Amino acid sequence: MKTEKKIIDKRYEDKHKDERKAAHAVWGTSMNRADFEELNKFLKDNRITKVQLIYAGWAVLKEQLNTKHN
């Protein structure tokens, strides 16, 4: 008998839950709805992921802080 994909996926998720938690972090945060909508539209229009946005912003902030401190 063929096992449903849903059941197979659930088993996989349960089996690898700790591995995923150890490798990744999730920020639970909120922002103004209007800014959120504008940001999502910008990201979608430019085909940018939220992860790309975070890394790019982080790089810019690190550079700005290095410049201030030197």
Rosetta blueprint (number, residue, H / E / L):
1 M L
2 K L
3 T L
4 E L
5 K H
6 K H
7 I H
8 I H
9 D H
10 K H
11 R H
12 Y H
13 E H
14 D H
15 K H
16 H H
17 K H
18 D H
19 E H
20 R H
21 K H
22 A H
23 A H
24 H L
25 A L
26 V L
27 W L
28 G L
29 T L
30 S L
31 M L
32 N L
33 R H
34 A H
35 D H
36 F H
37 E H
38 E H
39 L H
40 N H
41 K H
42 F H
43 L H
44 K H
45 D H
46 N L
47 R L
48 I L
49 T L
50 K H
51 V H
52 Q H
53 L H
54 I H
55 Y H
56 A H
57 G H
58 W H
59 A H
60 V H
61 L H
62 K H
63 E H
64 Q H
65 L H
66 N H
67 T H
68 K H
69 H H
70 N L
